[in-house]
Amino acid sequence: MNMTEGIKKSLATVNPYVKSEAETMAWSKDVKAMQNNEVGVFITAMKNDAFTKVKDVDFRKDGASKFTARLGTTHNSDVSMEVRLDGVDGELIGTIKVPMTGGNDRWALVTTDIQKVTGIHDVYFVFKGKASSKIMFFDYWMFSK
């Protein structure tokens, strides 16, 4: 039997300047895809340090300095999403404090300034929270100049 080593190179880069669904990912840990009538498919971070990885995001030469995400949580204590480059503990370019929305049928659109990023990177979204389960919900993301 012939074993392959998996895909080393993406077929195409990801455009960060258009809306990307949170479930678009190359890899994830402790994350569950769910669905409802409000937003369709979204993901739920099941525990602290859950993450998703998006491979080969091309910020181009001009780069991005803002980040927007539609997300929410049912917890009101210190829930956040870190945006990191090239590793789950890679360079931290931004942190979004996740507002309490009350359920996965109620969402907040949050925009934050980030450290300017250019070129091609793997982007990691790392989910942080003290709750024991279902820390936060994440629907889509987008970068802007």
N, CA and C of each residue as an Amber inpcrd file, in Angstrom:
protein
   435
   0.8320000  -1.1880000   0.0000000   0.0000000   0.0000000   0.0000000
   0.8790000   1.2550000   0.0000000   0.4770000   2.2480000  -0.7590000
   1.2610000   3.4540000  -0.9070000   0.7320000   4.5630000   0.0030000
   1.5660000   5.0600000   0.9010000   1.1320000   6.1310000   1.8000000
   1.6270000   7.4740000   1.2620000   0.7670000   8.4830000   1.3390000
   1.2060000   9.8160000   0.9180000   1.5070000  10.6360000   2.1600000
   2.2660000  11.6870000   1.9670000   2.6520000  12.5450000   3.0860000
   1.6800000  13.6960000   3.2880000   0.5870000  13.7100000   2.5440000
  -0.3500000  14.8210000   2.6860000   0.0540000  15.9810000   1.7990000
  -0.7700000  16.9750000   1.7710000  -0.5420000  18.1200000   0.8870000
   0.4640000  19.0660000   1.5240000   1.5520000  19.2840000   0.8140000
   2.5970000  20.1730000   1.3140000   2.3320000  21.6160000   0.8800000
   1.7690000  21.7890000  -0.3090000   1.5620000  23.1300000  -0.8420000
   0.1060000  23.3010000  -1.2520000  -0.4380000  24.4790000  -0.9270000
  -1.8210000  24.7470000  -1.2750000  -1.9840000  24.9200000  -2.7690000
  -3.1850000  24.6710000  -3.2640000  -3.4770000  24.9000000  -4.6830000
  -3.5080000  26.3900000  -4.9830000  -3.9660000  27.1710000  -4.0100000
  -4.0250000  28.6160000  -4.1930000  -3.8940000  29.2780000  -2.8380000
  -3.5170000  30.5640000  -2.8380000  -3.4660000  31.2920000  -1.5780000
  -4.8760000  31.7650000  -1.2110000  -5.0540000  32.1270000   0.0530000
  -6.3360000  32.6230000   0.5440000  -6.3100000  34.1450000   0.5140000
  -7.3620000  34.7430000  -0.0160000  -7.4860000  36.2000000  -0.0470000
  -8.0790000  36.6680000   1.2820000  -7.3130000  37.4090000   2.1020000
  -7.8140000  37.8120000   3.4150000  -8.7790000  38.9940000   3.3580000
  -8.9220000  39.6250000   2.1770000  -9.7020000  40.8530000   2.0730000
 -11.1520000  40.6160000   1.6570000 -11.5590000  39.3670000   1.6010000
 -12.9630000  39.0310000   1.3780000 -13.4220000  38.2100000   2.5730000
 -14.7300000  38.1670000   2.7880000 -15.2870000  37.4350000   3.9160000
 -14.9620000  35.9440000   3.7830000 -14.3640000  35.3640000   4.8170000
 -14.0720000  33.9270000   4.8280000 -14.8380000  33.2680000   5.9600000
 -15.4850000  32.1680000   5.6550000 -16.2170000  31.4360000   6.6780000
 -15.2290000  30.8390000   7.6830000 -15.6080000  30.8440000   8.9510000
 -14.7200000  30.3340000   9.9980000 -14.3980000  28.8580000   9.8010000
 -15.3130000  28.1330000   9.1470000 -15.0700000  26.6940000   8.9540000
 -14.1050000  26.4130000   7.8060000 -13.6440000  27.4540000   7.1040000
 -12.6070000  27.3080000   6.0830000 -11.2750000  27.1980000   6.7960000
 -10.6900000  26.0060000   6.8160000  -9.4440000  25.8400000   7.5720000
  -8.6510000  24.6660000   7.0380000  -7.3690000  24.6840000   7.3490000
  -6.4930000  23.5780000   6.9820000  -6.3900000  22.5820000   8.1350000
  -6.5750000  23.0800000   9.3600000  -6.3770000  22.2520000  10.5360000
  -7.0920000  22.8950000  11.7140000  -7.5390000  22.0860000  12.6680000
  -8.1360000  22.6490000  13.8720000  -7.9520000  21.6960000  15.0350000
  -8.1370000  22.2210000  16.2300000  -8.0570000  21.4100000  17.4430000
  -9.1390000  21.8900000  18.4110000  -9.9220000  20.9530000  18.9380000
 -10.9690000  21.2450000  19.9330000 -12.0070000  22.2390000  19.4180000
 -12.3420000  22.1020000  18.1320000 -13.3180000  22.9770000  17.4970000
 -14.3830000  22.0960000  16.8600000 -15.6350000  22.5290000  16.9220000
 -16.7310000  21.7370000  16.3730000 -17.5620000  22.5990000  15.4090000
 -17.8380000  22.0640000  14.2180000 -18.7020000  22.7860000  13.2800000
 -20.1570000  22.5630000  13.6840000 -20.9520000  23.6330000  13.6380000
 -22.3670000  23.5580000  13.9740000 -23.1500000  24.3650000  12.9590000
 -24.4480000  24.3290000  13.0580000 -25.2810000  24.9990000  12.0780000
 -26.5550000  25.4930000  12.7490000 -27.0260000  26.6820000  12.3420000
 -28.3560000  27.1320000  12.7490000 -28.9620000  28.0100000  11.6610000
 -30.1970000  28.4140000  11.8520000 -30.9110000  29.1990000  10.8390000
 -30.4170000  30.6430000  10.7400000 -29.7900000  31.1330000  11.8120000
 -29.3390000  32.5340000  11.8100000 -28.1920000  32.7530000  10.8300000
 -27.1790000  31.9110000  10.9060000 -25.9480000  32.1660000  10.1450000
 -25.5090000  30.9930000   9.2780000 -26.2200000  29.8850000   9.3360000
 -25.7620000  28.7040000   8.6030000 -24.7080000  27.9820000   9.4090000
 -23.6050000  27.6220000   8.7550000 -22.5490000  26.8700000   9.4350000
 -21.6020000  27.8370000  10.1570000 -21.2290000  27.4630000  11.3730000
 -20.2580000  28.2420000  12.1430000 -19.4510000  27.2450000  12.9670000
 -18.4570000  27.7390000  13.7010000 -17.7040000  26.8260000  14.5500000
 -17.8220000  27.2370000  16.0050000 -17.6700000  26.2560000  16.8720000
 -17.6630000  26.4850000  18.3130000 -16.3320000  26.0040000  18.8660000
 -15.6660000  26.8970000  19.6080000 -14.4390000  26.5140000  20.3100000
 -14.8540000  25.7880000  21.5760000 -14.4770000  24.5300000  21.6890000
 -14.9650000  23.6920000  22.7800000 -14.2100000  23.9030000  24.0900000
 -12.9320000  24.3360000  24.0160000 -12.1850000  24.5640000  25.2480000
 -11.0590000  25.5580000  25.0470000 -10.4640000  25.9880000  26.1590000
  -9.3630000  26.9420000  26.1340000  -8.2300000  26.4150000  25.2440000
  -7.6310000  27.3130000  24.4660000  -6.5290000  27.0020000  23.5500000
  -6.9500000  26.1840000  22.3300000  -8.2590000  26.0370000  22.1030000
  -8.7130000  25.4840000  20.8200000  -8.2170000  26.4420000  19.7380000
  -8.0330000  25.9240000  18.5150000  -7.5860000  26.8340000  17.4530000
  -7.9870000  26.3120000  16.0830000  -7.9820000  27.2240000  15.1260000
  -8.0670000  26.8430000  13.7230000  -6.8770000  27.4710000  12.9940000
  -6.4690000  26.8010000  11.9090000  -5.3410000  27.2700000  11.1140000
  -5.8100000  27.4550000   9.6800000  -5.5200000  28.6120000   9.1010000
  -5.7910000  28.8720000   7.6900000  -4.4350000  28.9990000   7.0030000
  -4.2230000  28.1760000   5.9890000  -2.9110000  28.0830000   5.3450000
  -2.7680000  29.0950000   4.2040000  -1.5650000  29.6150000   4.0660000
  -1.1920000  30.4540000   2.9130000  -2.1490000  31.6120000   2.6490000
  -2.2910000  32.4730000   3.6430000  -3.0910000  33.6920000   3.4870000
  -2.1720000  34.7750000   2.9110000  -2.5750000  35.3560000   1.7790000
  -1.7150000  36.3130000   1.0680000  -2.1370000  37.7570000   1.3460000
  -1.4090000  38.4150000   2.2520000  -1.7110000  39.8050000   2.6180000
  -1.1350000  40.7980000   1.6100000  -0.3580000  40.2940000   0.6570000
   0.2670000  41.0930000  -0.3990000   1.2090000  42.1470000   0.1750000
   1.7070000  43.0080000  -0.7090000   2.6930000  44.0110000  -0.2890000
   2.0910000  45.1040000   0.5770000   0.8650000  45.5200000   0.2440000
   0.2250000  46.6140000   0.9840000  -0.0880000  46.2200000   2.4210000
  -0.5340000  44.9890000   2.6040000  -0.7640000  44.4870000   3.9470000
  -2.0960000  44.8860000   4.5570000  -2.3450000  44.3410000   5.7290000
  -3.5810000  44.5820000   6.4680000  -3.2520000  45.1960000   7.8150000
  -4.1330000  46.0740000   8.2980000  -3.9350000  46.6600000   9.6250000
  -5.2080000  46.6000000  10.4750000  -6.2620000  45.9960000   9.9240000
  -7.5090000  45.8160000  10.6800000  -8.0150000  44.3930000  10.4920000
  -8.7510000  43.9130000  11.4940000  -9.3180000  42.5750000  11.4490000
 -10.7580000  42.6410000  11.9620000 -11.6670000  41.9760000  11.2400000
 -13.0870000  41.9420000  11.6140000 -13.5290000  40.4900000  11.7430000
 -14.3350000  40.2100000  12.7610000 -14.8750000  38.8630000  12.9220000
 -16.2970000  38.9400000  13.4540000 -17.1380000  37.9840000  13.0150000
 -18.4730000  37.8480000  13.6040000 -18.3920000  36.6760000  14.5750000
 -18.6510000  36.9710000  15.8430000 -18.4800000  35.9690000  16.8770000
 -19.3820000  36.2760000  18.0610000 -19.3010000  35.4270000  19.0650000
 -20.0990000  35.6370000  20.2650000 -19.8030000  34.5760000  21.2980000
 -20.3530000  34.7860000  22.5030000 -20.1780000  33.8150000  23.5750000
 -21.3590000  33.9020000  24.5360000 -21.5430000  32.8500000  25.3130000
 -22.5680000  32.8660000  26.3560000 -21.9340000  33.1450000  27.7150000
 -20.6140000  33.3590000  27.7230000 -19.9020000  33.5890000  28.9890000
 -19.5140000  35.0560000  29.0970000 -19.4640000  35.5770000  30.3250000
 -19.1400000  37.0030000  30.4450000 -17.7970000  37.2430000  31.1060000
 -16.9050000  36.2490000  31.0520000 -15.6000000  36.4720000  31.6760000
 -14.4720000  36.1610000  30.7080000 -13.7330000  37.1940000  30.3570000
 -12.4500000  37.0300000  29.6680000 -12.4240000  36.0170000  28.5280000
 -13.3380000  36.1330000  27.5750000 -13.2640000  35.2830000  26.3910000
 -12.6040000  36.1090000  25.2880000 -11.5880000  35.5380000  24.6440000
 -10.9070000  36.2840000  23.5890000 -10.4630000  35.3550000  22.4790000
 -10.1670000  35.9720000  21.3320000  -9.6360000  35.2440000  20.1920000
  -8.3420000  35.9180000  19.7780000  -7.2600000  35.1620000  19.7700000
  -5.9730000  35.6860000  19.3400000  -5.7740000  35.4110000  17.8540000
  -5.1810000  36.3720000  17.1630000  -4.8150000  36.1940000  15.7570000
  -3.2940000  36.1070000  15.7210000  -2.7900000  34.9440000  15.2900000
  -1.3490000  34.6990000  15.3010000  -0.8660000  34.2830000  13.9130000
   0.4220000  34.4990000  13.6580000   1.0210000  34.1550000  12.3710000
   1.9420000  32.9530000  12.5000000   1.7560000  31.9980000  11.5870000
   2.7130000  30.9170000  11.3400000   2.9000000  29.9280000  12.4940000
   2.0290000  29.9500000  13.4810000   2.1170000  28.9630000  14.5530000
   1.1030000  29.2690000  15.6290000   0.7050000  28.2320000  16.3620000
  -0.2890000  28.4190000  17.4110000   0.2810000  29.3050000  18.5210000
   1.6070000  29.3440000  18.6200000   2.2560000  30.2640000  19.5600000
   3.1380000  31.2540000  18.7870000   2.7600000  31.4760000  17.5110000
   3.5080000  32.3970000  16.6550000   3.2290000  33.8510000  17.0090000
   3.7350000  34.7470000  16.1910000   3.6150000  36.1830000  16.4400000
   2.1530000  36.5930000  16.6240000   1.8640000  37.2440000  17.7440000
   0.5110000  37.7180000  18.0480000   0.3130000  39.0740000  17.3870000
  -0.6010000  39.1500000  16.3990000  -0.8180000  40.4340000  15.7210000
  -2.0900000  41.1360000  16.1910000  -2.9530000  40.4120000  16.9160000
  -4.1540000  41.0570000  17.4170000  -4.9350000  40.1440000  18.3370000
  -5.7020000  40.7570000  19.2490000  -6.5740000  40.0100000  20.1510000
  -7.9430000  40.6680000  20.1570000  -8.9680000  39.8640000  19.9670000
 -10.3430000  40.3750000  20.0180000 -10.9820000  39.9040000  21.3100000
 -11.5220000  40.8530000  22.0630000 -12.3080000  40.4920000  23.2360000
 -13.6990000  40.1220000  22.7250000 -14.1680000  38.9320000  23.0780000
 -15.4390000  38.4370000  22.5390000 -16.5880000  38.9130000  23.4270000
 -17.5390000  39.6880000  22.8590000 -18.6480000  40.1810000  23.6750000
 -19.6650000  39.0780000  23.9660000 -20.3020000  39.1630000  25.1360000
 -21.3350000  38.2040000  25.4740000 -22.5750000  38.5240000  24.6440000
 -22.9870000  37.5810000  23.8070000 -24.1520000  37.7910000  22.9420000
 -25.3540000  36.9870000  23.4290000 -25.0970000  35.9550000  24.2360000
 -26.1940000  35.2050000  24.8390000 -26.5490000  33.9000000  24.1530000
 -25.9860000  33.6410000  22.9720000 -26.3130000  32.3800000  22.3150000
 -25.7930000  32.3560000  20.9020000 -25.8100000  31.1720000  20.2740000
 -25.2750000  31.0810000  18.9210000 -26.2820000  31.5440000  17.8730000
 -27.4050000  32.1040000  18.3360000 -28.3420000  32.7550000  17.4140000
 -28.2200000  34.2740000  17.5000000 -27.2840000  34.7610000  18.3280000
 -27.0470000  36.2070000  18.4560000 -25.5550000  36.4610000  18.3340000
 -25.2040000  37.3880000  17.4470000 -23.8040000  37.5780000  17.0740000
 -23.3830000  39.0340000  17.1840000 -22.1060000  39.2650000  17.3600000
 -21.5330000  40.6140000  17.3390000 -20.4850000  40.6680000  16.2320000
 -20.4310000  41.8050000  15.5560000 -19.4030000  42.0400000  14.5460000
 -18.3730000  42.9610000  15.1850000 -17.1490000  42.4830000  15.3380000
 -16.1210000  43.2280000  16.0570000 -14.9460000  43.4870000  15.1250000
 -14.4980000  44.7480000  15.0790000 -13.3190000  45.1170000  14.2870000
 -12.2530000  45.6440000  15.2340000 -11.0150000  45.2290000  15.0160000
  -9.9190000  45.6880000  15.8670000  -8.7070000  46.0360000  15.0100000
  -7.8980000  46.9620000  15.4970000  -6.6280000  47.2630000  14.8370000
  -5.6680000  46.1180000  15.1380000  -4.8760000  45.7650000  14.1520000
  -3.8560000  44.7360000  14.3520000  -2.5030000  45.3000000  13.9450000
  -1.4590000  44.6160000  14.3560000  -0.1220000  44.9390000  13.8960000
  -0.0970000  44.6720000  12.3930000   0.4370000  45.6090000  11.6200000
   0.4070000  45.4600000  10.1620000   1.0960000  44.1800000   9.7050000
   0.4490000  43.4820000   8.7760000   1.0030000  42.2240000   8.2860000
   1.0060000  42.2180000   6.7590000   2.1340000  41.7860000   6.1720000
   2.2720000  41.7130000   4.7160000   2.7730000  40.3250000   4.3330000
   2.6890000  40.0140000   3.0460000   3.2170000  38.7420000   2.5590000
   2.2950000  37.5620000   2.8380000   2.8250000  36.3570000   2.6660000
   2.0250000  35.1310000   2.8210000   2.3290000  34.4650000   4.1570000
   1.2840000  34.1800000   4.9000000   1.4250000  33.5500000   6.2230000
   0.3190000  32.5330000   6.4390000   0.5860000  31.5490000   7.2970000
  -0.4870000  30.7450000   7.8660000  -1.0570000  31.5790000   9.0130000
  -2.3780000  31.6550000   9.1030000  -3.0230000  32.4280000  10.1640000
  -3.6820000  31.4590000  11.1380000  -3.4190000  31.6670000  12.4100000
  -4.0170000  30.8470000  13.4690000  -4.9720000  31.6990000  14.2870000
  -6.1820000  31.2020000  14.4920000  -7.1350000  31.8180000  15.4050000
  -7.1470000  30.9460000  16.6600000  -6.7090000  31.5150000  17.7820000
  -6.6000000  30.7560000  19.0320000  -7.6560000  31.2850000  19.9940000
  -8.4590000  30.3720000  20.5330000  -9.6180000  30.7410000  21.3420000
  -9.2960000  30.5670000  22.8180000  -9.5120000  31.6320000  23.5990000
  -9.1310000  31.6410000  25.0110000 -10.3510000  31.8980000  25.8860000
 -10.4750000  31.1330000  26.9490000 -11.5700000  31.3690000  27.8870000
 -11.5030000  30.4230000  29.0610000 -12.0930000  30.8530000  30.1760000
 -12.0390000  30.0540000  31.4060000 -13.1500000  29.0070000  31.4890000
 -14.1900000  29.1540000  30.6890000 -15.3230000  28.2170000  30.7670000
 -14.8650000  26.7990000  30.4570000 -15.5830000  25.8250000  30.9940000
 -15.1490000  24.4390000  30.8100000 -15.5350000  23.8790000  29.4420000
 -16.5520000  24.4520000  28.7990000 -16.9040000  23.9890000  27.4480000
 -17.6000000  25.0910000  26.6590000 -17.6370000  24.9120000  25.3510000
 -18.2870000  25.8640000  24.4380000 -17.9180000  27.3130000  24.7810000
 -16.6380000  27.5870000  24.6730000 -16.1000000  28.8970000  25.0430000
 -16.6980000  30.0220000  24.2010000 -16.7060000  29.8260000  22.8760000
 -17.1980000  30.8960000  21.9940000 -17.6060000  30.3400000  20.6470000
 -18.3680000  31.1590000  19.9130000 -18.8260000  30.8300000  18.5630000
 -18.1320000  31.7810000  17.5890000 -17.8730000  31.3060000  16.3630000
 -17.1110000  32.0740000  15.3730000 -17.7200000  31.7830000  14.0000000
 -18.1810000  32.8280000  13.3270000 -18.8740000  32.6370000  12.0530000
 -18.0170000  32.9820000  10.8460000 -17.4390000  34.1970000  10.8160000
 -16.5770000  34.5460000   9.6840000 -15.5580000  35.6090000  10.0760000
 -14.5810000  35.8050000   9.1980000 -13.5130000  36.7770000   9.4560000
 -13.1030000  37.4520000   8.1630000 -12.4090000  38.5710000   8.3220000
 -11.9220000  39.3420000   7.1870000 -10.8800000  40.3500000   7.6620000
  -9.8490000  40.5480000   6.8690000  -8.8570000  41.5860000   7.1570000
  -9.1130000  42.7860000   6.2520000  -8.6290000  43.9510000   6.6630000
  -8.7240000  45.1330000   5.7910000  -7.5100000  46.0320000   6.0170000
  -7.3550000  46.9670000   5.0980000  -6.1770000  47.8410000   5.1200000
  -6.2730000  48.8960000   6.2040000
